[in-house]
Amino acid sequence: MEFKSKTQELTKGDFTLFPGLCKGCGLCIEKCPKKCLNWSDVLGVYGTPTIEAGDACIACSICQEVCPDCAIHIEKRKKPPFTI
């Protein structure tokens, strides 16, 4: 069982999961528009599988918004300023 936050550095942003909060309901997987969230081998505090993001993640934050346990945090990468 894992209790520390786990951050994945992805192309569009950072995906952080808090396994101590995730109850494994799967709502984030169901609502992901890119279908890039998958069940992980890491078990949460309830003994259920947690999730991990795939490389197709666009950091849209829908998973963060629908998570009833606030177990997901998305940090979108900032685009570099436009230069001429």
MDTraj code that builds the backbone (N, CA, C; nanometers):
import mdtraj as md
import numpy as np

residues = "MET GLU PHE LYS SER LYS THR GLN GLU LEU THR LYS GLY ASP PHE THR LEU PHE PRO GLY LEU CYS LYS GLY CYS GLY LEU CYS ILE GLU LYS CYS PRO LYS LYS CYS LEU ASN TRP SER ASP VAL LEU GLY VAL TYR GLY THR PRO THR ILE GLU ALA GLY ASP ALA CYS ILE ALA CYS SER ILE CYS GLN GLU VAL CYS PRO ASP CYS ALA ILE HIS ILE GLU LYS ARG LYS LYS PRO PRO PHE THR ILE".split()
xyz = np.array([
    [0.0839, -0.1178, 0.0000],
    [0.0000, 0.0000, 0.0000],
    [0.0887, 0.1246, 0.0000],
    [0.0493, 0.2219, -0.0749],
    [0.1277, 0.3443, -0.0908],
    [0.0495, 0.4623, -0.0333],
    [0.1173, 0.5477, 0.0450],
    [0.0501, 0.6627, 0.1045],
    [0.1086, 0.7954, 0.0587],
    [0.2320, 0.7950, 0.0077],
    [0.2937, 0.9183, -0.0400],
    [0.2379, 0.9551, -0.1765],
    [0.2359, 1.0849, -0.2055],
    [0.1895, 1.1271, -0.3375],
    [0.2862, 1.0754, -0.4434],
    [0.2308, 1.0495, -0.5598],
    [0.3094, 0.9961, -0.6717],
    [0.2876, 1.0879, -0.7918],
    [0.3947, 1.1502, -0.8402],
    [0.3844, 1.2432, -0.9523],
    [0.4459, 1.1823, -1.0772],
    [0.3712, 1.1924, -1.1863],
    [0.4202, 1.1503, -1.3173],
    [0.4414, 1.2763, -1.4006],
    [0.5613, 1.2916, -1.4546],
    [0.5901, 1.4040, -1.5425],
    [0.5541, 1.3628, -1.6843],
    [0.4520, 1.4264, -1.7384],
    [0.4026, 1.3949, -1.8722],
    [0.4317, 1.5106, -1.9663],
    [0.4067, 1.4923, -2.0932],
    [0.4364, 1.5943, -2.1940],
    [0.3639, 1.7258, -2.1674],
    [0.2349, 1.7185, -2.1358],
    [0.1537, 1.8397, -2.1202],
    [0.1471, 1.8917, -1.9771],
    [0.1954, 1.8145, -1.8805],
    [0.1905, 1.8589, -1.7420],
    [0.2271, 1.7479, -1.6455],
    [0.2110, 1.7772, -1.5174],
    [0.2406, 1.6799, -1.4126],
    [0.1101, 1.6243, -1.3559],
    [0.1047, 1.4931, -1.3424],
    [-0.0115, 1.4238, -1.2892],
    [0.0268, 1.3702, -1.1520],
    [-0.0361, 1.4215, -1.0464],
    [-0.0058, 1.3765, -0.9108],
    [-0.1261, 1.3045, -0.8534],
    [-0.1012, 1.1854, -0.8017],
    [-0.2051, 1.1054, -0.7374],
    [-0.1702, 1.0907, -0.5898],
    [-0.2702, 1.1028, -0.5052],
    [-0.2553, 1.0827, -0.3621],
    [-0.3239, 0.9510, -0.3270],
    [-0.2466, 0.8394, -0.3244],
    [-0.3057, 0.7073, -0.3015],
    [-0.3787, 0.6949, -0.1687],
    [-0.3402, 0.7756, -0.0705],
    [-0.4078, 0.7724, 0.0586],
    [-0.5490, 0.8271, 0.0539],
    [-0.5822, 0.8976, -0.0536],
    [-0.7167, 0.9530, -0.0695],
    [-0.8004, 0.8758, -0.1708],
    [-0.7350, 0.8120, -0.2662],
    [-0.8056, 0.7424, -0.3745],
    [-0.8737, 0.6163, -0.3218],
    [-1.0042, 0.6059, -0.3473],
    [-1.0766, 0.4852, -0.3062],
    [-1.1005, 0.3904, -0.4224],
    [-1.0485, 0.4251, -0.5408],
    [-1.0587, 0.3363, -0.6562],
    [-1.1966, 0.3300, -0.7183],
    [-1.2680, 0.4411, -0.7188],
    [-1.4050, 0.4413, -0.7733],
    [-1.4070, 0.4328, -0.9262],
    [-1.2997, 0.4801, -0.9930],
    [-1.2905, 0.4726, -1.1384],
    [-1.3616, 0.5829, -1.2137],
    [-1.4162, 0.6810, -1.1431],
    [-1.4869, 0.7907, -1.2096],
    [-1.3930, 0.8686, -1.3023],
    [-1.2691, 0.8868, -1.2606],
    [-1.1718, 0.9596, -1.3430],
    [-1.1445, 0.8845, -1.4735],
    [-1.1330, 0.7525, -1.4654],
    [-1.1091, 0.6706, -1.5846],
    [-1.2271, 0.6815, -1.6806],
    [-1.3462, 0.6798, -1.6252],
    [-1.4681, 0.6863, -1.7060],
    [-1.4823, 0.8206, -1.7779],
    [-1.4433, 0.9292, -1.7136],
    [-1.4639, 1.0636, -1.7687],
    [-1.3471, 1.1169, -1.8516],
    [-1.2339, 1.0498, -1.8509],
    [-1.1169, 1.0982, -1.9251],
    [-1.1455, 1.1017, -2.0752],
    [-1.1355, 1.2204, -2.1386],
    [-1.1679, 1.2302, -2.2810],
    [-1.0672, 1.1580, -2.3714],
    [-0.9438, 1.1404, -2.3260],
    [-0.8406, 1.0729, -2.4047],
    [-0.8269, 0.9252, -2.3690],
    [-0.9020, 0.8812, -2.2682],
    [-0.8977, 0.7408, -2.2224],
    [-0.7545, 0.6979, -2.1920],
    [-0.6797, 0.7859, -2.1269],
    [-0.5392, 0.7573, -2.0994],
    [-0.5134, 0.7201, -1.9538],
    [-0.6159, 0.7147, -1.8703],
    [-0.5981, 0.6719, -1.7321],
    [-0.6216, 0.5219, -1.7221],
    [-0.5362, 0.4561, -1.6461],
    [-0.5446, 0.3108, -1.6309],
    [-0.5312, 0.2734, -1.4846],
    [-0.5761, 0.1530, -1.4525],
    [-0.5578, 0.1019, -1.3169],
    [-0.4098, 0.0748, -1.2946],
    [-0.3624, 0.1049, -1.1764],
    [-0.2232, 0.0863, -1.1387],
    [-0.2074, -0.0387, -1.0520],
    [-0.0844, -0.0832, -1.0366],
    [-0.0551, -0.1935, -0.9448],
    [-0.0497, -0.1449, -0.8002],
    [-0.0427, -0.0137, -0.7813],
    [-0.0352, 0.0450, -0.6473],
    [-0.1741, 0.0418, -0.5836],
    [-0.1790, -0.0065, -0.4606],
    [-0.3056, -0.0098, -0.3881],
    [-0.3189, 0.1138, -0.3019],
    [-0.4406, 0.1662, -0.2954],
    [-0.4692, 0.2812, -0.2115],
    [-0.4996, 0.2381, -0.0692],
    [-0.5374, 0.3329, 0.0122],
    [-0.5629, 0.3087, 0.1540],
    [-0.6793, 0.2109, 0.1765],
    [-0.7697, 0.2013, 0.0821],
    [-0.8844, 0.1112, 0.0951],
    [-0.8540, -0.0289, 0.0402],
    [-0.7307, -0.0504, -0.0054],
    [-0.6919, -0.1792, -0.0603],
    [-0.7372, -0.2000, -0.2032],
    [-0.7830, -0.0941, -0.2672],
    [-0.8275, -0.1006, -0.4065],
    [-0.7190, -0.0417, -0.4955],
    [-0.7154, -0.0810, -0.6236],
    [-0.6135, -0.0252, -0.7133],
    [-0.6337, 0.1248, -0.7320],
    [-0.5236, 0.1958, -0.7463],
    [-0.5291, 0.3379, -0.7784],
    [-0.5086, 0.3516, -0.9292],
    [-0.4838, 0.4713, -0.9756],
    [-0.4723, 0.4943, -1.1197],
    [-0.3365, 0.5527, -1.1556],
    [-0.3059, 0.5488, -1.2842],
    [-0.1879, 0.6157, -1.3382],
    [-0.2248, 0.6711, -1.4752],
    [-0.1558, 0.7776, -1.5135],
    [-0.1845, 0.8427, -1.6410],
    [-0.0897, 0.7921, -1.7487],
    [-0.1400, 0.7855, -1.8705],
    [-0.0582, 0.7475, -1.9851],
    [-0.0024, 0.8705, -2.0545],
    [0.0859, 0.8503, -2.1494],
    [0.1501, 0.9609, -2.2204],
    [0.0531, 1.0448, -2.3026],
    [-0.0646, 0.9931, -2.3307],
    [-0.1624, 1.0668, -2.4106],
    [-0.2343, 1.1748, -2.3285],
    [-0.2049, 1.1844, -2.1997],
    [-0.2703, 1.2828, -2.1124],
    [-0.2454, 1.4240, -2.1639],
    [-0.3530, 1.5021, -2.1742],
    [-0.3426, 1.6400, -2.2227],
    [-0.3547, 1.7413, -2.1084],
    [-0.3530, 1.6923, -1.9842],
    [-0.3615, 1.7770, -1.8648],
    [-0.4850, 1.8660, -1.8667],
    [-0.5981, 1.8100, -1.9085],
    [-0.7229, 1.8869, -1.9174],
    [-0.7871, 1.9086, -1.7802],
    [-0.7468, 1.8311, -1.6803],
    [-0.7929, 1.8421, -1.5417],
    [-0.9340, 1.7906, -1.5165],
    [-0.9953, 1.7244, -1.6135],
    [-1.1289, 1.6697, -1.5917],
    [-1.1253, 1.5650, -1.4808],
    [-1.0221, 1.4818, -1.4786],
    [-1.0103, 1.3801, -1.3744],
    [-1.0024, 1.4455, -1.2357],
    [-0.9289, 1.5543, -1.2268],
    [-0.9160, 1.6277, -1.1007],
    [-1.0509, 1.6826, -1.0575],
    [-1.1272, 1.7343, -1.1518],
    [-1.2567, 1.7942, -1.1207],
    [-1.3612, 1.6911, -1.0780],
    [-1.3580, 1.5717, -1.1371],
    [-1.4618, 1.4725, -1.1060],
    [-1.4261, 1.3835, -0.9875],
    [-1.3020, 1.3854, -0.9418],
    [-1.2610, 1.2987, -0.8311],
    [-1.3317, 1.3413, -0.7022],
    [-1.4156, 1.2533, -0.6457],
    [-1.4895, 1.2901, -0.5251],
    [-1.4012, 1.2960, -0.4004],
    [-1.2779, 1.2464, -0.4107],
    [-1.1896, 1.2411, -0.2941],
    [-1.0717, 1.3372, -0.3032],
    [-1.0669, 1.4197, -0.4070],
    [-0.9567, 1.5151, -0.4279],
    [-0.8209, 1.4442, -0.4270],
    [-0.8162, 1.3267, -0.4885],
    [-0.6949, 1.2454, -0.4896],
    [-0.6051, 1.2746, -0.6084],
    [-0.6480, 1.3627, -0.6993],
    [-0.5708, 1.3925, -0.8210],
    [-0.5432, 1.5420, -0.8280],
    [-0.4191, 1.5747, -0.8652],
    [-0.3823, 1.7140, -0.8897],
    [-0.3080, 1.7214, -1.0227],
    [-0.3533, 1.8104, -1.1099],
    [-0.2908, 1.8308, -1.2408],
    [-0.2244, 1.9675, -1.2424],
    [-0.0993, 1.9690, -1.2824],
    [-0.0250, 2.0945, -1.2999],
    [0.0102, 2.1041, -1.4469],
    [-0.0629, 2.1896, -1.5197],
    [-0.0404, 2.2033, -1.6635],
    [0.0890, 2.2793, -1.6895],
    [0.1643, 2.2348, -1.7888],
    [0.2882, 2.3041, -1.8254],
    [0.2538, 2.4366, -1.8919],
    [0.3295, 2.5371, -1.8553],
    [0.3086, 2.6682, -1.9165],
    [0.3790, 2.6717, -2.0507],
    [0.3126, 2.7327, -2.1467],
    [0.3734, 2.7479, -2.2783],
    [0.4776, 2.8590, -2.2708],
    [0.5888, 2.8428, -2.3415],
    [0.6884, 2.9512, -2.3414],
    [0.6296, 3.0756, -2.4080],
    [0.6716, 3.1926, -2.3644],
    [0.6184, 3.3147, -2.4243],
    [0.6502, 3.3224, -2.5735],
    [0.5573, 3.3815, -2.6468],
    [0.5737, 3.3978, -2.7908],
    [0.6809, 3.5032, -2.8172],
    [0.7749, 3.4711, -2.9027],
    [0.8800, 3.5674, -2.9379],
    [0.8787, 3.5919, -3.0877],
    [0.9208, 3.7098, -3.1242],
    [0.9228, 3.7475, -3.2655],
    [1.0621, 3.7327, -3.3199],
])
top = md.Topology()
chain = top.add_chain()
for i, resn in enumerate(residues, 1):
    res = top.add_residue(resn, chain, resSeq=i)
    for name in ("N", "CA", "C"):
        top.add_atom(name, md.element.get_by_symbol(name[0]), res)
traj = md.Trajectory(xyz[None], top)
